[in-house]
């Protein structure tokens, strides 16, 4: 077996689609009411709208109730971090262990994601 799709349930689908599409650069594979599939380079990140009213746009606070972290490959973690910070994304410091560098950030709903050379 192989992982082909990860579904992320979101409160504000348009905002989260904009973040993953425009800010992180994932291309839309398909979109329909309440569900968007994005090409994550070998797998799909699917955003699935939760029912109810989306929360007011506030700065993201890191979620403490999630056991999942989405990790995206980049060859240049410091450069990618700088671009994301310039786009208004909350990013933590770059860490390097041997040949591997990584940096965590927050999406608009507080989900922790990572950019990594791994």
C-alpha positions as CSV (number, residue, x, y, z in Angstrom):
1,X,0.0,0.0,0.0
2,X,1.0,3.6,-0.4
3,X,-0.4,6.8,1.0
4,X,-2.2,8.7,-1.8
5,X,-4.4,11.3,0.0
6,X,-4.6,13.1,3.4
7,X,-7.8,14.7,4.3
8,X,-7.6,17.9,6.5
9,X,-11.0,19.0,8.0
10,X,-11.2,22.7,8.0
11,X,-13.5,25.4,9.4
12,X,-12.9,28.0,6.7
13,X,-12.5,26.2,3.3
14,X,-11.9,29.3,1.2
15,X,-9.2,30.7,3.5
16,X,-7.5,27.3,3.8
17,X,-7.6,26.7,0.1
18,X,-6.0,30.1,-0.5
19,X,-3.3,29.3,1.9
20,X,-2.4,25.9,0.5
21,X,-2.9,26.9,-3.1
22,X,-1.6,30.5,-3.3
23,X,0.9,30.6,-0.4
24,X,2.3,27.1,-0.5
25,X,1.9,26.7,-4.2
26,X,-0.1,23.4,-4.4
27,X,-2.1,23.1,-7.6
28,X,-5.9,22.3,-7.4
29,X,-6.7,18.8,-8.7
30,X,-10.4,19.2,-8.3
31,X,-12.9,21.4,-6.4
32,X,-16.5,21.0,-5.5
33,X,-18.8,22.4,-2.8
34,X,-17.1,21.7,0.5
35,X,-14.1,19.7,-0.8
36,X,-10.9,20.7,-2.6
37,X,-8.1,18.3,-3.7
38,X,-4.6,19.8,-4.0
39,X,-1.6,18.2,-5.7
40,X,1.0,17.7,-3.0
41,X,3.7,16.2,-5.2
42,X,3.0,12.5,-5.2
43,X,0.0,12.6,-2.9
44,X,-3.1,14.7,-2.5
45,X,-4.0,17.1,0.3
46,X,-7.8,17.2,0.4
47,X,-9.4,20.0,2.3
48,X,-12.9,19.0,3.6
49,X,-15.2,21.7,5.0
50,X,-16.6,21.2,8.4
51,X,-20.3,22.2,8.8
52,X,-21.2,25.4,10.4
53,X,-20.1,29.0,10.2
54,X,-16.4,29.6,9.7
55,X,-14.7,31.4,12.6
56,X,-13.7,35.0,12.4
57,X,-10.2,35.5,10.8
58,X,-7.8,35.7,13.7
59,X,-4.1,35.0,13.9
60,X,-3.5,31.3,14.1
61,X,-2.6,29.7,17.4
62,X,-0.8,26.4,17.3
63,X,-3.2,23.6,17.8
64,X,-2.5,21.4,20.7
65,X,-5.1,18.8,19.9
66,X,-3.6,17.4,16.7
67,X,-1.3,14.5,16.3
68,X,-0.6,15.2,12.6
69,X,2.0,17.4,10.9
70,X,2.1,17.9,7.2
71,X,5.6,18.1,5.9
72,X,6.6,19.6,2.5
73,X,9.9,19.1,0.8
74,X,12.1,22.1,-0.2
75,X,15.7,22.2,-1.2
76,X,16.1,25.6,0.6
77,X,14.5,25.7,4.0
78,X,15.9,29.2,5.0
79,X,14.8,30.7,1.7
80,X,11.4,29.0,1.9
81,X,10.9,30.2,5.4
82,X,11.8,33.8,4.4
83,X,9.3,33.7,1.6
84,X,6.6,32.4,3.9
85,X,7.3,35.0,6.6
86,X,7.2,37.7,3.9
87,X,3.7,36.3,3.0
88,X,2.6,36.7,6.6
89,X,2.9,33.1,7.7
90,X,3.9,32.4,11.3
91,X,7.1,30.4,11.1
92,X,9.4,29.0,13.8
93,X,13.2,29.0,13.6
94,X,15.1,26.8,11.2
95,X,16.7,23.7,12.8
96,X,19.5,21.6,11.2
97,X,20.7,18.2,12.2
98,X,23.4,16.9,10.0
99,X,22.3,17.2,6.4
100,X,18.6,17.7,7.3
101,X,17.1,21.1,7.8
102,X,13.5,21.9,8.8
103,X,11.2,24.6,10.0
104,X,7.7,24.5,11.4
105,X,4.9,27.0,10.6
106,X,1.2,27.5,11.2
107,X,-1.5,27.4,8.6
108,X,-4.5,29.8,9.1
109,X,-6.3,27.4,11.4
110,X,-3.3,26.7,13.6
111,X,-2.3,23.3,12.1
112,X,1.5,22.9,12.3
113,X,3.2,22.1,9.0
114,X,6.8,21.8,8.2
115,X,9.1,22.6,5.3
116,X,12.1,20.2,5.2
117,X,15.0,19.0,3.1
118,X,14.1,15.4,4.2
